[in-house]
Amino acid sequence: MENYDVIVIGGGPGGYVCAIRAAQLGHKTACIESRGSLGGTCLNIGCIPSKSLLHSAEMYHKANKEFDKIGITTGGLSLDLNSMLDTTLRGSGLYGAVASTIKNVLIEYMRQQEKDPFQKDNAKILLQAINISPPIGSKARKFYNSLEAMDYERDILEARGFGVMVDGKFQLSPAYQVLGNLASATINLPLDRAVAEIDAVTEALDSRNSDMQRIAMALGWKAWEVGAEIEEHELINTTAKETRAIEATRKRKEKAAAKRQKEIDAIQAMSQEEINAYANWKSKPENKGKRLLDYLEENK
Ligand SMILES: Cc1cc2nc3c(=O)[nH]c(=O)nc-3n(C[C@H](O)[C@H](O)[C@H](O)COP(=O)(O)OP(=O)(O)OC[C@H]3O[C@@H](n4cnc5c(N)ncnc54)[C@H](O)[C@@H]3O)c2cc1C
């Protein structure tokens, strides 16, 4: 068992300041805290969490009542109590971060439970759990977003691959954004930001965007933030959608024709007695709407 000159009980502002000073004066000092994190009431319960809430409330008030006086108009302003609570909890140390993570995992779990089974995305629950460490959570989200983008942009990726020109115009393929997100998520290289900047400059130079959009992008806004459309990509998406619809109709027709042919072949191969038996079966009310192939299936 170690010996100390000074033992301070309690790691709040009173205790830790006392322990630091005692150590500075050359005493071998220990500070005992039962809570598991230092900072006492001030950091974990009182001053810091309440100031964090006050700060959020002040910002909301300013945006609501004072921004218009300096020429900033905001629309659809609303309070996100969940995010405010997260800021407060995270500001109060490790236990707060754990509580915030458990809360968000539960919220996401309930959100996913309400969805149709085919639309559920349990990866989002996992992402909330990983967010206990925000830097790792951010990397995981970037990785997940890259995979999502590959699905969402699959027509453009298929059509353009890693192309940099489209219809004689410089325009990066979304493959670079996917690559950028992956590089940022895995090797910490912020390629995603570089690609977003290049996209914004490209769109700022495109006269099909409105003047306001072009000015905003030249000032550093991202293309997606100002709703600048990439017409060439829209065209690829629309064409791919129409091609898929035409292909689906063609397949449906082919399937129906094959079924009809199968029925013709089957009826030609039937004897008169079999045809009579089928007619008898078909006349029953429970077989209304059924077809020859159903009859053959039932009477194999
Ligand atoms: C809502 C609220 C808002 C506040 N806002 C402000 C503010 O804006 N400005 C300001 O100056 N003050 C503010 N305060 C007051 C401030 O929090 C306290 O004055 C300060 O925390 C007191 O510090 P302390 O070290 O004496 O006690 P505490 O901070 O309470 O620390 C005592 C520590 O000792 C630990 N402990 C107790 N018994 C034991 C034991 N037997 N073994 C081991 N550990 C033990 C406790 O777990 C605790 O961590 C606020 C308080 C509250 C509740």
The ligand as a Gaussian input file, in Angstrom:
#p B3LYP/6-31G(d) Opt

LIG

0 1
 C      -27.509000      23.526000     -11.559000
 C      -26.251000      24.126000     -10.978000
 C      -25.630000      25.167000     -11.634000
 C      -24.480000      25.741000     -11.116000
 N      -23.891000      26.768000     -11.796000
 C      -22.783000      27.357000     -11.274000
 C      -22.128000      28.414000     -11.939000
 O      -22.571000      28.818000     -12.998000
 N      -21.026000      28.969000     -11.391000
 C      -20.515000      28.520000     -10.200000
 O      -19.517000      29.069000      -9.751000
 N      -21.097000      27.505000      -9.551000
 C      -22.200000      26.911000     -10.036000
 N      -22.774000      25.864000      -9.382000
 C      -22.195000      25.428000      -8.100000
 C      -20.966000      24.541000      -8.302000
 O      -21.324000      23.419000      -9.062000
 C      -20.463000      24.139000      -6.959000
 O      -20.195000      25.308000      -6.223000
 C      -19.175000      23.347000      -7.060000
 O      -19.362000      22.198000      -7.835000
 C      -18.712000      22.961000      -5.657000
 O      -17.527000      22.218000      -5.783000
 P      -17.075000      21.153000      -4.684000
 O      -15.805000      20.571000      -5.150000
 O      -17.107000      21.783000      -3.350000
 O      -18.234000      20.050000      -4.657000
 P      -18.742000      19.117000      -5.813000
 O      -18.558000      19.739000      -7.143000
 O      -20.097000      18.664000      -5.438000
 O      -17.728000      17.899000      -5.759000
 C      -17.723000      16.972000      -4.699000
 C      -17.192000      15.664000      -5.275000
 O      -16.913000      14.795000      -4.224000
 C      -17.332000      13.489000      -4.525000
 N      -17.546000      12.779000      -3.273000
 C      -18.404000      13.079000      -2.285000
 N      -18.241000      12.219000      -1.279000
 C      -17.260000      11.356000      -1.621000
 C      -16.643000      10.269000      -0.968000
 N      -16.990000       9.868000       0.249000
 N      -15.673000       9.597000      -1.637000
 C      -15.284000       9.978000      -2.866000
 N      -15.829000      11.039000      -3.522000
 C      -16.812000      11.714000      -2.901000
 C      -18.605000      13.699000      -5.308000
 O      -18.882000      12.581000      -6.142000
 C      -18.264000      14.948000      -6.114000
 O      -17.732000      14.622000      -7.383000
 C      -23.929000      25.254000      -9.890000
 C      -24.523000      24.176000      -9.224000
 C      -25.668000      23.603000      -9.757000
 C      -26.309000      22.433000      -9.040000

